[in-house]
Amino acid sequence: MTVRIDQTRCIGSGQCVLAAPDVFDQSDDDGLGLVVITEPPADLLPGVRDAVDRCPAQVVSLEE
């Protein structure tokens, strides 16, 4: 499973970080979401799926 954020469409809402803080972070420069763990272990996947659902710009994806 691979996690991605489309940086060109991210609006920096931070919902991904709230849903899965071990997998996502926000850039200090522009506040856009960053993926810290591109292939998270199974125990972090529920949070990643929550991040996909929460993202208002729909730019977080989980490729299974």
All heavy atoms as a GROMACS GRO file, in nm:
protein
  470
    1MET      N    1   0.084  -0.117   0.000
    1MET     CA    2   0.000   0.000   0.000
    1MET      C    3   0.089   0.125   0.000
    1MET      O    4   0.180   0.135   0.079
    1MET     CB    5  -0.087   0.001   0.123
    1MET     CG    6  -0.167  -0.122   0.143
    1MET     SD    7  -0.337  -0.083   0.123
    1MET     CE    8  -0.409  -0.226   0.193
    2THR      N    9   0.056   0.216  -0.088
    2THR     CA   10   0.135   0.338  -0.102
    2THR      C   11   0.046   0.460  -0.080
    2THR      O   12  -0.062   0.469  -0.136
    2THR     CB   13   0.198   0.345  -0.243
    2THR    OG1   14   0.278   0.228  -0.263
    2THR    CG2   15   0.286   0.468  -0.255
    3VAL      N   16   0.094   0.551   0.003
    3VAL     CA   17   0.022   0.674   0.034
    3VAL      C   18   0.081   0.788  -0.049
    3VAL      O   19   0.202   0.801  -0.061
    3VAL     CB   20   0.035   0.709   0.184
    3VAL    CG1   21  -0.039   0.836   0.217
    3VAL    CG2   22  -0.014   0.594   0.270
    4ARG      N   23  -0.009   0.871  -0.102
    4ARG     CA   24   0.036   0.986  -0.182
    4ARG      C   25  -0.050   1.109  -0.150
    4ARG      O   26  -0.166   1.095  -0.113
    4ARG     CB   27   0.023   0.957  -0.331
    4ARG     CG   28   0.105   0.840  -0.380
    4ARG     CD   29   0.095   0.828  -0.532
    4ARG     NE   30   0.141   0.700  -0.580
    4ARG     CZ   31   0.267   0.663  -0.593
    4ARG    NH1   32   0.362   0.748  -0.560
    4ARG    NH2   33   0.300   0.545  -0.638
    5ILE      N   34   0.010   1.225  -0.169
    5ILE     CA   35  -0.062   1.353  -0.164
    5ILE      C   36  -0.029   1.426  -0.293
    5ILE      O   37   0.088   1.442  -0.328
    5ILE     CB   38  -0.019   1.440  -0.044
    5ILE    CG1   39  -0.062   1.377   0.087
    5ILE    CG2   40  -0.078   1.580  -0.057
    5ILE    CD1   41  -0.020   1.456   0.210
    6ASP      N   42  -0.132   1.472  -0.363
    6ASP     CA   43  -0.112   1.552  -0.483
    6ASP      C   44  -0.077   1.694  -0.438
    6ASP      O   45  -0.165   1.773  -0.403
    6ASP     CB   46  -0.238   1.552  -0.569
    6ASP     CG   47  -0.222   1.631  -0.697
    6ASP    OD1   48  -0.125   1.708  -0.710
    6ASP    OD2   49  -0.310   1.619  -0.784
    7GLN      N   50   0.052   1.724  -0.436
    7GLN     CA   51   0.101   1.853  -0.388
    7GLN      C   52   0.048   1.971  -0.469
    7GLN      O   53   0.037   2.081  -0.417
    7GLN     CB   54   0.254   1.854  -0.390
    7GLN     CG   55   0.318   1.763  -0.290
    7GLN     CD   56   0.305   1.816  -0.149
    7GLN    OE1   57   0.336   1.932  -0.124
    7GLN    NE2   58   0.260   1.734  -0.058
    8THR      N   59   0.015   1.948  -0.594
    8THR     CA   60  -0.031   2.058  -0.679
    8THR      C   61  -0.172   2.102  -0.643
    8THR      O   62  -0.212   2.213  -0.676
    8THR     CB   63  -0.026   2.021  -0.828
    8THR    OG1   64  -0.116   1.912  -0.853
    8THR    CG2   65   0.115   1.983  -0.870
    9ARG      N   66  -0.248   2.016  -0.574
    9ARG     CA   67  -0.386   2.049  -0.539
    9ARG      C   68  -0.410   2.060  -0.389
    9ARG      O   69  -0.520   2.094  -0.345
    9ARG     CB   70  -0.480   1.943  -0.598
    9ARG     CG   71  -0.478   1.944  -0.751
    9ARG     CD   72  -0.566   1.837  -0.815
    9ARG     NE   73  -0.687   1.810  -0.742
    9ARG     CZ   74  -0.731   1.686  -0.710
    9ARG    NH1   75  -0.662   1.581  -0.747
    9ARG    NH2   76  -0.843   1.670  -0.645
   10CYS      N   77  -0.310   2.030  -0.308
   10CYS     CA   78  -0.324   2.035  -0.161
   10CYS      C   79  -0.351   2.179  -0.118
   10CYS      O   80  -0.289   2.274  -0.167
   10CYS     CB   81  -0.196   1.983  -0.095
   10CYS     SG   82  -0.200   1.987   0.085
   11ILE      N   83  -0.444   2.195  -0.022
   11ILE     CA   84  -0.476   2.329   0.029
   11ILE      C   85  -0.424   2.352   0.171
   11ILE      O   86  -0.447   2.456   0.230
   11ILE     CB   87  -0.629   2.356   0.023
   11ILE    CG1   88  -0.706   2.256   0.110
   11ILE    CG2   89  -0.677   2.353  -0.122
   11ILE    CD1   90  -0.854   2.288   0.125
   12GLY      N   91  -0.357   2.250   0.227
   12GLY     CA   92  -0.295   2.267   0.358
   12GLY      C   93  -0.391   2.270   0.475
   12GLY      O   94  -0.363   2.335   0.575
   13SER      N   95  -0.503   2.200   0.466
   13SER     CA   96  -0.601   2.202   0.576
   13SER      C   97  -0.553   2.127   0.700
   13SER      O   98  -0.601   2.152   0.809
   13SER     CB   99  -0.734   2.142   0.529
   13SER     OG  100  -0.723   2.002   0.516
   14GLY      N  101  -0.461   2.033   0.682
   14GLY     CA  102  -0.406   1.959   0.796
   14GLY      C  103  -0.490   1.842   0.844
   14GLY      O  104  -0.456   1.780   0.944
   15GLN      N  105  -0.596   1.812   0.775
   15GLN     CA  106  -0.683   1.702   0.817
   15GLN      C  107  -0.610   1.568   0.811
   15GLN      O  108  -0.634   1.479   0.894
   15GLN     CB  109  -0.810   1.697   0.732
   15GLN     CG  110  -0.902   1.815   0.752
   15GLN     CD  111  -0.946   1.829   0.897
   15GLN    OE1  112  -1.001   1.736   0.954
   15GLN    NE2  113  -0.919   1.943   0.956
   16CYS      N  114  -0.519   1.552   0.718
   16CYS     CA  115  -0.443   1.428   0.708
   16CYS      C  116  -0.355   1.409   0.832
   16CYS      O  117  -0.346   1.298   0.887
   16CYS     CB  118  -0.359   1.424   0.581
   16CYS     SG  119  -0.245   1.563   0.560
   17VAL      N  120  -0.295   1.517   0.879
   17VAL     CA  121  -0.210   1.510   0.997
   17VAL      C  122  -0.292   1.476   1.121
   17VAL      O  123  -0.249   1.398   1.206
   17VAL     CB  124  -0.133   1.643   1.018
   17VAL    CG1  125  -0.045   1.636   1.141
   17VAL    CG2  126  -0.051   1.676   0.895
   18LEU      N  127  -0.411   1.533   1.131
   18LEU     CA  128  -0.498   1.502   1.244
   18LEU      C  129  -0.542   1.356   1.242
   18LEU      O  130  -0.552   1.292   1.347
   18LEU     CB  131  -0.620   1.593   1.243
   18LEU     CG  132  -0.594   1.741   1.270
   18LEU    CD1  133  -0.721   1.822   1.251
   18LEU    CD2  134  -0.539   1.760   1.410
   19ALA      N  135  -0.567   1.302   1.123
   19ALA     CA  136  -0.615   1.164   1.111
   19ALA      C  137  -0.504   1.061   1.132
   19ALA      O  138  -0.528   0.956   1.191
   19ALA     CB  139  -0.679   1.144   0.974
   20ALA      N  140  -0.384   1.091   1.084
   20ALA     CA  141  -0.274   0.994   1.091
   20ALA      C  142  -0.141   1.068   1.111
   20ALA      O  143  -0.061   1.081   1.018
   20ALA     CB  144  -0.271   0.910   0.964
   21PRO      N  145  -0.115   1.116   1.232
   21PRO     CA  146   0.005   1.197   1.256
   21PRO      C  147   0.137   1.122   1.238
   21PRO      O  148   0.241   1.185   1.218
   21PRO     CB  149  -0.012   1.245   1.400
   21PRO     CG  150  -0.108   1.149   1.462
   21PRO     CD  151  -0.197   1.103   1.352
   22ASP      N  152   0.135   0.989   1.243
   22ASP     CA  153   0.257   0.913   1.220
   22ASP      C  154   0.291   0.901   1.072
   22ASP      O  155   0.405   0.872   1.036
   22ASP     CB  156   0.245   0.772   1.279
   22ASP     CG  157   0.237   0.774   1.431
   22ASP    OD1  158   0.295   0.864   1.492
   22ASP    OD2  159   0.174   0.682   1.488
   23VAL      N  160   0.192   0.924   0.986
   23VAL     CA  161   0.210   0.906   0.842
   23VAL      C  162   0.226   1.040   0.769
   23VAL      O  163   0.297   1.049   0.670
   23VAL     CB  164   0.092   0.826   0.782
   23VAL    CG1  165   0.106   0.810   0.632
   23VAL    CG2  166   0.080   0.690   0.851
   24PHE      N  167   0.160   1.144   0.821
   24PHE     CA  168   0.159   1.274   0.753
   24PHE      C  169   0.219   1.384   0.840
   24PHE      O  170   0.219   1.376   0.961
   24PHE     CB  171   0.015   1.314   0.718
   24PHE     CG  172  -0.054   1.217   0.628
   24PHE    CD1  173  -0.142   1.123   0.680
   24PHE    CD2  174  -0.033   1.219   0.491
   24PHE    CE1  175  -0.207   1.032   0.598
   24PHE    CE2  176  -0.097   1.129   0.408
   24PHE     CZ  177  -0.184   1.035   0.461
   25ASP      N  178   0.265   1.489   0.773
   25ASP     CA  179   0.314   1.609   0.839
   25ASP      C  180   0.278   1.725   0.748
   25ASP      O  181   0.226   1.706   0.638
   25ASP     CB  182   0.465   1.601   0.860
   25ASP     CG  183   0.516   1.697   0.966
   25ASP    OD1  184   0.436   1.775   1.022
   25ASP    OD2  185   0.638   1.695   0.994
   26GLN      N  186   0.306   1.847   0.795
   26GLN     CA  187   0.285   1.965   0.712
   26GLN      C  188   0.416   2.039   0.697
   26GLN      O  189   0.494   2.050   0.792
   26GLN     CB  190   0.181   2.059   0.774
   26GLN     CG  191   0.039   2.011   0.752
   26GLN     CD  192  -0.062   2.110   0.803
   26GLN    OE1  193  -0.087   2.113   0.923
   26GLN    NE2  194  -0.120   2.187   0.714
   27SER      N  195   0.439   2.090   0.577
   27SER     CA  196   0.561   2.163   0.546
   27SER      C  197   0.568   2.292   0.628
   27SER      O  198   0.469   2.364   0.640
   27SER     CB  199   0.564   2.197   0.396
   27SER     OG  200   0.665   2.289   0.369
   28ASP      N  201   0.685   2.320   0.682
   28ASP     CA  202   0.706   2.446   0.754
   28ASP      C  203   0.706   2.565   0.658
   28ASP      O  204   0.675   2.676   0.697
   28ASP     CB  205   0.838   2.443   0.830
   28ASP     CG  206   0.836   2.348   0.948
   28ASP    OD1  207   0.726   2.320   1.001
   28ASP    OD2  208   0.944   2.300   0.987
   29ASP      N  209   0.739   2.540   0.533
   29ASP     CA  210   0.749   2.648   0.434
   29ASP      C  211   0.613   2.697   0.386
   29ASP      O  212   0.586   2.816   0.386
   29ASP     CB  213   0.830   2.604   0.313
   29ASP     CG  214   0.976   2.578   0.349
   29ASP    OD1  215   1.027   2.643   0.443
   29ASP    OD2  216   1.038   2.493   0.284
   30ASP      N  217   0.528   2.604   0.343
   30ASP     CA  218   0.401   2.644   0.283
   30ASP      C  219   0.277   2.580   0.346
   30ASP      O  220   0.166   2.608   0.305
   30ASP     CB  221   0.401   2.618   0.132
   30ASP     CG  222   0.434   2.474   0.097
   30ASP    OD1  223   0.426   2.387   0.185
   30ASP    OD2  224   0.468   2.447  -0.020
   31GLY      N  225   0.296   2.494   0.445
   31GLY     CA  226   0.184   2.433   0.515
   31GLY      C  227   0.116   2.319   0.442
   31GLY      O  228   0.017   2.264   0.491
   32LEU      N  229   0.170   2.281   0.327
   32LEU     CA  230   0.110   2.172   0.252
   32LEU      C  231   0.141   2.038   0.317
   32LEU      O  232   0.243   2.021   0.384
   32LEU     CB  233   0.159   2.174   0.107
   32LEU     CG  234   0.126   2.299   0.027
   32LEU    CD1  235   0.180   2.286  -0.115
   32LEU    CD2  236  -0.022   2.327   0.027
   33GLY      N  237   0.051   1.943   0.295
   33GLY     CA  238   0.068   1.810   0.352
   33GLY      C  239   0.185   1.736   0.292
   33GLY      O  240   0.216   1.749   0.174
   34LEU      N  241   0.250   1.657   0.376
   34LEU     CA  242   0.363   1.574   0.336
   34LEU      C  243   0.340   1.431   0.383
   34LEU      O  244   0.286   1.410   0.492
   34LEU     CB  245   0.492   1.624   0.400
   34LEU     CG  246   0.535   1.768   0.376
   34LEU    CD1  247   0.652   1.803   0.467
   34LEU    CD2  248   0.572   1.785   0.231
   35VAL      N  249   0.383   1.336   0.305
   35VAL     CA  250   0.377   1.196   0.345
   35VAL      C  251   0.511   1.162   0.408
   35VAL      O  252   0.616   1.175   0.346
   35VAL     CB  253   0.349   1.103   0.225
   35VAL    CG1  254   0.349   0.958   0.269
   35VAL    CG2  255   0.217   1.139   0.159
   36VAL      N  256   0.508   1.117   0.534
   36VAL     CA  257   0.630   1.082   0.606
   36VAL      C  258   0.662   0.934   0.588
   36VAL      O  259   0.778   0.895   0.577
   36VAL     CB  260   0.615   1.114   0.757
   36VAL    CG1  261   0.738   1.074   0.834
   36VAL    CG2  262   0.585   1.262   0.775
   37ILE      N  263   0.558   0.850   0.582
   37ILE     CA  264   0.575   0.706   0.562
   37ILE      C  265   0.494   0.668   0.438
   37ILE      O  266   0.371   0.660   0.444
   37ILE     CB  267   0.527   0.625   0.684
   37ILE    CG1  268   0.600   0.667   0.810
   37ILE    CG2  269   0.545   0.476   0.658
   37ILE    CD1  270   0.548   0.600   0.937
   38THR      N  271   0.561   0.647   0.326
   38THR     CA  272   0.488   0.619   0.201
   38THR      C  273   0.425   0.480   0.198
   38THR      O  274   0.327   0.460   0.130
   38THR     CB  275   0.581   0.635   0.079
   38THR    OG1  276   0.694   0.550   0.094
   38THR    CG2  277   0.623   0.779   0.062
   39GLU      N  278   0.483   0.385   0.271
   39GLU     CA  279   0.427   0.250   0.277
   39GLU      C  280   0.406   0.214   0.425
   39GLU      O  281   0.487   0.141   0.484
   39GLU     CB  282   0.518   0.152   0.206
   39GLU     CG  283   0.528   0.180   0.057
   39GLU     CD  284   0.613   0.079  -0.018
   39GLU    OE1  285   0.651  -0.025   0.039
   39GLU    OE2  286   0.642   0.104  -0.135
   40PRO      N  287   0.298   0.263   0.484
   40PRO     CA  288   0.275   0.243   0.627
   40PRO      C  289   0.240   0.098   0.660
   40PRO      O  290   0.181   0.028   0.578
   40PRO     CB  291   0.158   0.336   0.658
   40PRO     CG  292   0.088   0.352   0.530
   40PRO     CD  293   0.192   0.343   0.424
   41PRO      N  294   0.274   0.056   0.783
   41PRO     CA  295   0.236  -0.078   0.827
   41PRO      C  296   0.084  -0.087   0.847
   41PRO      O  297   0.015   0.015   0.856
   41PRO     CB  298   0.311  -0.095   0.959
   41PRO     CG  299   0.338   0.044   1.006
   41PRO     CD  300   0.349   0.129   0.883
   42ALA      N  301   0.036  -0.208   0.855
   42ALA     CA  302  -0.109  -0.235   0.864
   42ALA      C  303  -0.176  -0.162   0.980
   42ALA      O  304  -0.290  -0.118   0.966
   42ALA     CB  305  -0.133  -0.385   0.873
   43ASP      N  306  -0.108  -0.147   1.092
   43ASP     CA  307  -0.171  -0.084   1.208
   43ASP      C  308  -0.198   0.065   1.187
   43ASP      O  309  -0.279   0.124   1.258
   43ASP     CB  310  -0.090  -0.108   1.335
   43ASP     CG  311   0.049  -0.046   1.331
   43ASP    OD1  312   0.117  -0.060   1.228
   43ASP    OD2  313   0.089   0.014   1.432
   44LEU      N  314  -0.133   0.128   1.089
   44LEU     CA  315  -0.155   0.270   1.061
   44LEU      C  316  -0.256   0.294   0.949
   44LEU      O  317  -0.297   0.408   0.926
   44LEU     CB  318  -0.023   0.339   1.026
   44LEU     CG  319   0.083   0.342   1.136
   44LEU    CD1  320   0.209   0.411   1.086
   44LEU    CD2  321   0.031   0.409   1.262
   45LEU      N  322  -0.296   0.189   0.880
   45LEU     CA  323  -0.386   0.205   0.766
   45LEU      C  324  -0.524   0.261   0.800
   45LEU      O  325  -0.578   0.338   0.722
   45LEU     CB  326  -0.399   0.073   0.690
   45LEU     CG  327  -0.272   0.030   0.617
   45LEU    CD1  328  -0.295  -0.104   0.547
   45LEU    CD2  329  -0.226   0.135   0.518
   46PRO      N  330  -0.583   0.227   0.915
   46PRO     CA  331  -0.712   0.290   0.946
   46PRO      C  332  -0.703   0.443   0.951
   46PRO      O  333  -0.792   0.512   0.901
   46PRO     CB  334  -0.750   0.231   1.082
   46PRO     CG  335  -0.682   0.098   1.085
   46PRO     CD  336  -0.550   0.122   1.012
   47GLY      N  337  -0.597   0.496   1.006
   47GLY     CA  338  -0.578   0.640   1.010
   47GLY      C  339  -0.557   0.698   0.872
   47GLY      O  340  -0.606   0.807   0.840
   48VAL      N  341  -0.486   0.627   0.786
   48VAL     CA  342  -0.464   0.673   0.649
   48VAL      C  343  -0.597   0.676   0.574
   48VAL      O  344  -0.627   0.772   0.503
   48VAL     CB  345  -0.362   0.583   0.576
   48VAL    CG1  346  -0.354   0.621   0.428
   48VAL    CG2  347  -0.226   0.593   0.641
   49ARG      N  348  -0.677   0.572   0.591
   49ARG     CA  349  -0.808   0.571   0.525
   49ARG      C  350  -0.895   0.686   0.574
   49ARG      O  351  -0.970   0.747   0.497
   49ARG     CB  352  -0.876   0.436   0.547
   49ARG     CG  353  -0.811   0.325   0.468
   49ARG     CD  354  -0.888   0.194   0.477
   49ARG     NE  355  -0.823   0.093   0.397
   49ARG     CZ  356  -0.745  -0.003   0.444
   49ARG    NH1  357  -0.721  -0.012   0.574
   49ARG    NH2  358  -0.691  -0.091   0.363
   50ASP      N  359  -0.885   0.717   0.703
   50ASP     CA  360  -0.957   0.831   0.758
   50ASP      C  361  -0.907   0.960   0.695
   50ASP      O  362  -0.987   1.049   0.662
   50ASP     CB  363  -0.940   0.834   0.910
   50ASP     CG  364  -1.027   0.936   0.979
   50ASP    OD1  365  -1.136   0.969   0.926
   50ASP    OD2  366  -0.988   0.983   1.087
   51ALA      N  367  -0.777   0.972   0.675
   51ALA     CA  368  -0.720   1.091   0.611
   51ALA      C  369  -0.771   1.107   0.469
   51ALA      O  370  -0.802   1.218   0.426
   51ALA     CB  371  -0.567   1.083   0.612
   52VAL      N  372  -0.782   0.996   0.396
   52VAL     CA  373  -0.834   1.001   0.260
   52VAL      C  374  -0.977   1.055   0.262
   52VAL      O  375  -1.013   1.142   0.182
   52VAL     CB  376  -0.830   0.861   0.195
   52VAL    CG1  377  -0.906   0.860   0.063
   52VAL    CG2  378  -0.686   0.815   0.174
   53ASP      N  379  -1.056   1.007   0.357
   53ASP     CA  380  -1.196   1.052   0.367
   53ASP      C  381  -1.209   1.197   0.413
   53ASP      O  382  -1.299   1.268   0.370
   53ASP     CB  383  -1.274   0.962   0.463
   53ASP     CG  384  -1.293   0.822   0.409
   53ASP    OD1  385  -1.283   0.802   0.286
   53ASP    OD2  386  -1.317   0.731   0.491
   54ARG      N  387  -1.120   1.241   0.502
   54ARG     CA  388  -1.128   1.376   0.560
   54ARG      C  389  -1.079   1.487   0.470
   54ARG      O  390  -1.118   1.603   0.487
   54ARG     CB  391  -1.043   1.384   0.687
   54ARG     CG  392  -1.101   1.322   0.807
   54ARG     CD  393  -1.010   1.357   0.922
   54ARG     NE  394  -1.040   1.287   1.044
   54ARG     CZ  395  -1.005   1.330   1.163
   54ARG    NH1  396  -0.937   1.443   1.175
   54ARG    NH2  397  -1.034   1.262   1.270
   55CYS      N  398  -0.991   1.457   0.378
   55CYS     CA  399  -0.927   1.561   0.299
   55CYS      C  400  -1.030   1.641   0.219
   55CYS      O  401  -1.095   1.586   0.130
   55CYS     CB  402  -0.823   1.501   0.204
   55CYS     SG  403  -0.742   1.626   0.103
   56PRO      N  404  -1.045   1.771   0.248
   56PRO     CA  405  -1.145   1.850   0.176
   56PRO      C  406  -1.112   1.870   0.028
   56PRO      O  407  -1.201   1.892  -0.053
   56PRO     CB  408  -1.147   1.983   0.251
   56PRO     CG  409  -1.016   1.991   0.320
   56PRO     CD  410  -0.975   1.850   0.349
   57ALA      N  411  -0.985   1.863  -0.007
   57ALA     CA  412  -0.945   1.879  -0.146
   57ALA      C  413  -0.939   1.745  -0.220
   57ALA      O  414  -0.914   1.743  -0.340
   57ALA     CB  415  -0.810   1.949  -0.154
   58GLN      N  416  -0.959   1.635  -0.146
   58GLN     CA  417  -0.954   1.501  -0.204
   58GLN      C  418  -0.822   1.474  -0.277
   58GLN      O  419  -0.820   1.420  -0.388
   58GLN     CB  420  -1.073   1.478  -0.298
   58GLN     CG  421  -1.208   1.485  -0.227
   58GLN     CD  422  -1.224   1.373  -0.125
   58GLN    OE1  423  -1.227   1.257  -0.162
   58GLN    NE2  424  -1.235   1.408   0.002
   59VAL      N  425  -0.710   1.507  -0.212
   59VAL     CA  426  -0.579   1.490  -0.274
   59VAL      C  427  -0.496   1.380  -0.207
   59VAL      O  428  -0.386   1.350  -0.254
   59VAL     CB  429  -0.498   1.621  -0.276
   59VAL    CG1  430  -0.572   1.726  -0.358
   59VAL    CG2  431  -0.468   1.672  -0.137
   60VAL      N  432  -0.548   1.321  -0.100
   60VAL     CA  433  -0.477   1.212  -0.033
   60VAL      C  434  -0.529   1.081  -0.092
   60VAL      O  435  -0.649   1.060  -0.103
   60VAL     CB  436  -0.503   1.214   0.120
   60VAL    CG1  437  -0.431   1.098   0.187
   60VAL    CG2  438  -0.458   1.346   0.180
   61SER      N  439  -0.436   0.993  -0.130
   61SER     CA  440  -0.477   0.865  -0.187
   61SER      C  441  -0.399   0.750  -0.125
   61SER      O  442  -0.285   0.768  -0.080
   61SER     CB  443  -0.460   0.864  -0.339
   61SER     OG  444  -0.324   0.878  -0.372
   62LEU      N  445  -0.462   0.635  -0.124
   62LEU     CA  446  -0.401   0.511  -0.078
   62LEU      C  447  -0.416   0.411  -0.190
   62LEU      O  448  -0.528   0.371  -0.225
   62LEU     CB  449  -0.469   0.461   0.050
   62LEU     CG  450  -0.420   0.328   0.105
   62LEU    CD1  451  -0.273   0.339   0.146
   62LEU    CD2  452  -0.504   0.286   0.225
   63GLU      N  453  -0.304   0.375  -0.250
   63GLU     CA  454  -0.306   0.280  -0.360
   63GLU      C  455  -0.277   0.142  -0.304
   63GLU      O  456  -0.171   0.117  -0.249
   63GLU     CB  457  -0.202   0.320  -0.464
   63GLU     CG  458  -0.231   0.454  -0.527
   63GLU     CD  459  -0.123   0.500  -0.622
   63GLU    OE1  460  -0.032   0.420  -0.655
   63GLU    OE2  461  -0.126   0.617  -0.662
   64GLU      N  462  -0.378   0.055  -0.316
   64GLU     CA  463  -0.366  -0.080  -0.259
   64GLU      C  464  -0.314  -0.180  -0.360
   64GLU      O  465  -0.324  -0.166  -0.475
   64GLU     CB  466  -0.502  -0.124  -0.207
   64GLU     CG  467  -0.550  -0.027  -0.101
   64GLU     CD  468  -0.677  -0.073  -0.034
   64GLU    OE1  469  -0.690  -0.192  -0.004
   64GLU    OE2  470  -0.762   0.012  -0.011
   0.00000   0.00000   0.00000
